[in-house]
Amino acid sequence: MKRRTKLIFNPHADRGHAWEIVHILQGVIDRYGEADWATTEYPNHAMELARQAADEGYQVVAALGGDGTVHEAINGLMQLPPEHRPLLGAVPIGSGNDFCSNNGIPVEPEKAILRVFEGEPKAIDLGRIRDNTGREKFWDNTISIGFGASVAIHAYKITRLRGFLMYLWAVILTILKNYDAPQMRFETDREQFEQNVLLLSLNNGRREGGGFLTSPAAVSDDGVLNYAMIEQVSRPMMFRLIPEVMRGTHGRFRQVRLGEFEQLKLTSEAPFPIHTDGEIFAGFGASVTAIEVDVLPGALQILA
C-alpha cells in the first residue's frame, strides 16, 4: 500500500544547486503520484512544514536538502507524540549529507528518492540538548562545541566552494582565527574530568562535515552517544591531526579522547559556540557556558 507522502524541498541547499538535482528526480516522483510538495522559504520553515504535514495526516515526511533540512524536519516531528509521528525520508542534495551517509541512505539522490517510496522503517536514536538559557533542541547526527562550531560558522560565509572542500577550507580558517581552548568540566553517566578543550564533538553518527570520521565507532541505533575530544594543542599539531580525523584514526594520539555516554553535563569557564547538525545553536557572541545532553533510544522511524 502506498503511503501518503509530503516532500519538503529546500531550494537553497548546496548553495542553491539543489534545483539542478530536484529536476532530475521529478520523473521518479511523478511515477509514484502520491507525493505533495512544500518548499522552504525561511529558517526553521522545514520544522513548521513537517509538523503541519503530520497534522494533515501524511504518513511520510521526506526532507529534500542537506543536513540542516533533515535537522529542522526532525525537530518538527519531535513535537508530536510517537504514535502520531510520520516516517522520515531523506534525499541528500545538500553540502555535507552526513545524515544519509550514516544511516544507510544512498548518496545518489536518484536512489535515495526510491527509498522514500519503497524503503522499510528503521528506528534510530536521537540526541537532545538543553543549555543554561533554557533552550532545547533535538539532533540526529552531531553536536560540535568550540572548534567544530567555529568551522560551521565560517562555512556559512564561504560562497566559492561546495561540499567537503568548503568544510576543509573552513577548518583551515578556524585554525588560523579561532583557537580558544577553555577549561571545561565534563560529567557523564560513566566518567568525570576537567580539561582545556579545543574541540568536542558529540556524535550519533560516525561522519560529519561531509567526510570527517570524528567518532568512528558511533552507530545511530545502539542506544548510546559517542564523543571525540581534542585537548589544547599547538596549531602545527592540529594540522597534523586533521588528516587523521578524516580517516578516523585520530584516537591513537594521546591528545585525543574518545568515549560514549547516555547523559552528559558540560560546564565551561567561558562561553563557547555550538552547532547542532551543522546549524548554529550558539554563535561567537552567545552566552552559553553549560549544556546537558541525553540520548533518546529509538526515538524516530526513518526510511532506510
C-alpha positions as CSV (number, residue, x, y, z in Angstrom):
1,M,0.0,0.0,0.0
2,K,1.3,3.4,-1.0
3,R,2.0,5.9,1.9
4,R,0.7,9.4,1.7
5,T,4.0,11.5,1.4
6,K,4.9,15.1,1.8
7,L,8.2,16.2,0.2
8,I,9.8,19.2,1.9
9,F,12.3,20.8,-0.5
10,N,15.0,23.3,0.4
11,P,15.8,25.2,-2.7
12,H,18.8,26.9,-1.0
13,A,20.6,23.6,-0.2
14,D,24.1,23.1,-1.6
15,R,24.3,26.9,-2.2
16,G,21.3,26.8,-4.5
17,H,22.4,23.9,-6.7
18,A,19.6,21.7,-5.2
19,W,17.4,22.9,-8.0
20,E,19.6,21.1,-10.6
21,I,19.1,17.8,-8.8
22,V,15.5,18.0,-8.0
23,H,14.6,18.5,-11.6
24,I,16.3,15.1,-12.3
25,L,14.2,13.5,-9.6
26,Q,10.9,14.8,-10.8
27,G,10.4,11.9,-13.2
28,V,10.8,9.3,-10.5
29,I,8.4,11.2,-8.2
30,D,5.8,11.5,-10.9
31,R,5.7,7.8,-11.3
32,Y,4.6,7.3,-7.8
33,G,2.0,10.0,-7.9
34,E,1.2,10.1,-4.2
35,A,3.5,12.9,-3.1
36,D,2.8,16.5,-2.4
37,W,5.4,19.3,-2.4
38,A,6.3,22.0,0.0
39,T,9.2,24.4,-0.4
40,T,11.0,26.1,2.5
41,E,11.2,29.8,2.4
42,Y,13.0,30.9,5.6
43,P,15.0,29.4,8.6
44,N,13.1,26.7,10.5
45,H,10.4,26.6,7.9
46,A,11.0,22.8,7.4
47,M,10.3,22.3,11.1
48,E,6.9,24.0,10.6
49,L,6.1,22.1,7.4
50,A,6.9,18.7,9.0
51,R,4.7,19.4,12.0
52,Q,1.9,20.6,9.7
53,A,2.2,17.5,7.4
54,A,1.8,15.3,10.5
55,D,-1.3,17.2,11.5
56,E,-2.7,16.8,8.0
57,G,-2.3,13.0,8.1
58,Y,0.7,12.4,6.0
59,Q,2.4,9.1,6.7
60,V,5.8,10.1,5.3
61,V,7.7,13.4,5.6
62,A,10.8,13.5,3.3
63,A,13.5,16.1,3.6
64,L,15.0,17.0,0.2
65,G,18.0,19.1,1.1
66,G,21.1,18.8,3.3
67,D,21.7,18.0,7.0
68,G,20.1,21.3,8.1
69,T,16.8,20.4,6.3
70,V,16.8,17.0,8.0
71,H,17.5,18.6,11.4
72,E,14.6,21.0,11.0
73,A,12.2,18.3,9.9
74,I,13.1,16.1,12.8
75,N,12.6,19.0,15.3
76,G,9.1,19.4,13.8
77,L,8.3,15.7,14.1
78,M,9.5,15.5,17.7
79,Q,6.9,18.0,18.7
80,L,4.4,15.2,18.2
81,P,3.8,12.1,20.4
82,P,5.4,8.9,19.0
83,E,2.2,7.3,17.7
84,H,1.5,10.4,15.5
85,R,4.9,10.9,14.0
86,P,5.2,10.2,10.3
87,L,8.1,8.2,8.9
88,L,11.1,10.3,7.9
89,G,12.7,10.0,4.5
90,A,15.7,12.0,3.3
91,V,17.3,12.7,-0.1
92,P,20.8,14.1,0.1
93,I,21.1,17.2,-2.0
94,G,23.0,19.4,0.4
95,S,26.6,20.2,1.2
96,G,27.5,17.6,3.8
97,N,24.7,14.9,3.6
98,D,26.1,13.2,6.7
99,F,22.7,12.0,8.0
100,C,22.2,9.9,4.9
101,S,25.7,8.6,4.9
102,N,25.4,7.5,8.5
103,N,22.0,5.8,8.1
104,G,22.4,3.7,5.0
105,I,20.5,6.0,2.7
106,P,22.2,6.1,-0.8
107,V,24.3,9.1,-1.5
108,E,22.9,9.2,-5.1
109,P,19.7,11.2,-5.0
110,E,18.2,9.1,-7.7
111,K,18.5,6.0,-5.5
112,A,17.6,7.8,-2.3
113,I,14.3,9.1,-3.6
114,L,13.3,5.5,-4.2
115,R,13.8,4.8,-0.5
116,V,11.2,7.5,0.3
117,F,8.5,5.4,-1.5
118,E,9.8,1.9,-1.1
119,G,12.1,1.9,1.9
120,E,11.5,-0.1,5.1
121,P,11.1,1.7,8.5
122,K,14.1,1.6,10.8
123,A,14.3,3.1,14.3
124,I,17.2,5.4,15.1
125,D,18.3,7.2,18.3
126,L,18.2,11.0,18.6
127,G,20.0,13.3,20.9
128,R,18.6,16.2,23.0
129,I,20.4,19.3,24.1
130,R,19.5,21.9,26.7
131,D,21.6,25.0,27.5
132,N,21.8,27.3,30.5
133,T,19.4,29.7,28.9
134,G,16.6,27.1,28.8
135,R,16.7,26.3,25.1
136,E,16.1,22.7,24.0
137,K,16.7,21.1,20.6
138,F,16.8,17.6,19.2
139,W,19.6,16.5,16.9
140,D,20.2,13.4,14.8
141,N,23.9,13.4,13.9
142,T,26.3,15.7,15.7
143,I,26.8,18.5,18.2
144,S,30.2,20.3,17.9
145,I,31.5,22.6,20.6
146,G,34.3,25.1,20.2
147,F,36.5,24.4,17.2
148,G,33.9,22.4,15.2
149,A,31.2,25.1,15.8
150,S,33.6,27.7,14.6
151,V,34.1,25.6,11.4
152,A,30.4,25.6,10.8
153,I,30.2,29.4,11.3
154,H,33.0,30.0,8.8
155,A,31.5,27.5,6.3
156,Y,28.3,29.6,6.2
157,K,30.3,32.5,4.9
158,I,32.2,30.6,2.1
159,T,30.5,31.1,-1.2
160,R,33.0,29.9,-3.8
161,L,33.4,26.3,-2.6
162,R,30.9,23.5,-2.0
163,G,30.8,20.1,-0.2
164,F,33.8,18.7,1.5
165,L,36.2,21.4,0.1
166,M,34.1,24.1,1.7
167,Y,34.3,22.4,5.1
168,L,38.1,21.8,4.7
169,W,38.7,25.4,4.0
170,A,36.6,26.4,7.0
171,V,38.8,24.1,9.1
172,I,41.9,25.9,8.0
173,L,40.3,29.3,8.7
174,T,39.3,28.2,12.2
175,I,42.9,27.0,13.0
176,L,44.1,30.4,11.9
177,K,41.4,32.6,13.5
178,N,39.5,30.9,16.3
179,Y,41.8,28.8,18.5
180,D,40.4,29.0,22.0
181,A,40.6,26.0,24.4
182,P,38.6,27.0,27.6
183,Q,38.7,24.9,30.8
184,M,35.7,22.6,30.8
185,R,34.2,20.2,33.3
186,F,32.9,17.0,31.6
187,E,30.4,14.8,33.5
188,T,28.7,11.8,32.1
189,D,27.0,8.7,33.4
190,R,30.4,6.9,33.0
191,E,33.2,9.4,33.8
192,Q,34.1,12.9,35.1
193,F,37.2,15.1,34.3
194,E,38.3,18.7,33.7
195,Q,40.3,19.6,30.6
196,N,41.3,22.5,28.4
197,V,39.2,21.6,25.4
198,L,39.9,22.8,21.8
199,L,37.3,20.5,20.1
200,L,34.5,18.5,21.5
201,S,32.2,16.6,19.1
202,L,29.1,14.6,20.4
203,N,28.0,12.1,17.8
204,N,25.1,9.8,17.0
205,G,26.7,9.0,13.6
206,R,30.4,8.4,12.7
207,R,30.7,11.1,10.0
208,E,30.3,14.9,10.0
209,G,31.4,17.8,7.8
210,G,30.9,15.9,4.6
211,G,33.7,13.4,5.3
212,F,35.3,13.8,8.7
213,L,35.1,10.5,10.7
214,T,35.0,12.2,14.1
215,S,33.6,9.3,16.1
216,P,34.4,6.2,14.0
217,A,32.6,3.9,16.5
218,A,29.3,5.8,16.6
219,V,26.2,3.9,15.4
220,S,22.8,5.7,15.3
221,D,20.7,2.8,16.7
222,D,22.8,1.4,19.6
223,G,21.2,3.5,22.4
224,V,24.3,5.5,23.3
225,L,26.0,8.6,22.0
226,N,29.8,9.0,21.3
227,Y,32.2,11.8,21.8
228,A,35.6,12.9,20.5
229,M,37.6,15.4,22.3
230,I,40.9,17.1,21.4
231,E,42.7,18.9,24.2
232,Q,44.6,22.1,23.8
233,V,47.3,21.5,21.2
234,S,49.6,23.7,19.0
235,R,48.4,24.8,15.6
236,P,51.0,22.6,13.8
237,M,49.7,19.7,15.8
238,M,46.2,20.4,14.8
239,F,47.2,20.5,11.2
240,R,48.7,17.1,11.9
241,L,45.5,15.8,13.4
242,I,43.1,16.9,10.7
243,P,44.1,14.2,8.1
244,E,43.7,11.6,11.0
245,V,40.2,12.8,11.7
246,M,39.4,12.5,8.0
247,R,40.4,8.8,8.2
248,G,39.0,8.2,11.7
249,T,42.5,7.3,13.1
250,H,42.9,10.2,15.5
251,G,42.1,8.1,18.5
252,R,45.7,6.8,18.6
253,F,47.0,10.2,19.7
254,R,47.4,10.9,23.4
255,Q,45.8,14.4,22.9
256,V,42.6,12.8,21.7
257,R,40.0,11.2,23.9
258,L,37.1,9.0,22.6
259,G,34.2,7.6,24.6
260,E,30.5,7.1,24.9
261,F,27.7,8.2,27.1
262,E,23.9,8.3,27.7
263,Q,23.8,11.6,29.7
264,L,26.3,14.4,29.8
265,K,26.7,17.7,31.6
266,L,29.3,20.2,30.3
267,T,30.3,23.5,32.0
268,S,32.9,26.0,30.9
269,E,34.8,28.9,32.4
270,A,34.0,30.9,29.2
271,P,31.1,30.9,26.7
272,F,31.5,28.5,23.7
273,P,30.0,28.3,20.2
274,I,27.8,25.3,19.3
275,H,26.4,23.8,16.2
276,T,23.7,21.1,16.1
277,D,23.8,19.1,12.8
278,G,25.6,22.0,11.2
279,E,23.0,24.6,12.3
280,I,24.3,27.3,14.6
281,F,22.9,26.9,18.1
282,A,25.3,29.4,19.8
283,G,27.4,31.8,17.8
284,F,30.6,33.7,18.7
285,G,28.7,36.3,20.8
286,A,26.4,33.9,22.6
287,S,26.5,33.4,26.4
288,V,26.2,29.6,26.6
289,T,28.5,28.2,29.3
290,A,26.7,25.0,30.2
291,I,24.7,22.3,28.4
292,E,23.0,19.0,29.2
293,V,22.8,16.3,26.5
294,D,21.0,12.9,26.6
295,V,20.1,10.1,24.2
296,L,16.6,9.1,23.2
297,P,16.9,5.5,22.1
298,G,14.8,4.5,19.0
299,A,13.0,7.9,19.1
300,L,12.4,8.2,15.3
301,Q,11.4,5.9,12.5
302,I,13.3,6.6,9.2
303,L,13.1,5.0,5.7
304,A,16.4,3.4,5.0
